[in-house]
Amino acid sequence: MTETMVPRASAVILAGGKSRRMGRDKAFLEFAGQLLIERVIERVRQVCDEVVIVSNDLDSYARFGVPVMGDVYPNKGSLGGIFTGLQSTREEHILAVACDMPFLNIDLLRHLISLAPQADVIVPRAKDLSSNLHRGRPDASTMRLAKDADLHPTHAIYSKRCADPMRERLLADDLRIIGFYDSVKVLVVEPEEIDRFDPRHLSFFNANTLEDLEFARTLVG
């Protein structure tokens, strides 16, 4: 009997943002007795053998015991970070997550990785709880892009086949993460499927502001 191969992925933690709305590096804020970045590392380590952080602040992140990779193309936002992760890891697929996601759900992450052979991009669709806290102050860099479709491209799976179309968009200075999606095969994981693992959809919560962080702390029971 042929044994079914379990897909593998390398975890890429995106920590290259400017944290402008937070006013300080959000990765190093305390949450439930840990730094946010420590909490993210702890969770992705449960589903991925290889974990890397993408940040140009190599010294600040060196203490966490995982490789830190500087951007291949600096100042290119999250798309540049995902591209760097694809270039810096050994597995065919990466799990890309942001450094400010305190409620990553292990079962959901495993499920997304299990879908990796089916497409070049595995991306969830779900309402963003954190964005709902700031309806009057949308982040223009994301709200008119993936967020318009409730997609979460910084909580998604990418294959190495995405690298070339990503590079084209980066060199054209088109930094929309979903800008290259038309060039690859994309599988959208719909809310009903996510509900099986994370019915509150807290996995997608980003601590973008101090208000977000305080709200997230009220959710820890």
Secondary structure, DSSP 8 states (H G I E B T S, - for coil): ---------EEEEE-----TTTSS-GGGSEETTEEHHHHHHHHHTTT-S-EEEE-S-HHHHGGGSS-EE--SSTT-HHHHHHHHHHHH-SSSEEEEEETT-TT--HHHHHHHHHTGGG-SEEEEB---HHHHTTTTS--HHHHTTGGGGTB-TTEEEEEGGGHHHHHHHHHTT---GGGGGGGS-EEEE-HHHHTTT-TT-GGG----SHHHHHHHHHT--
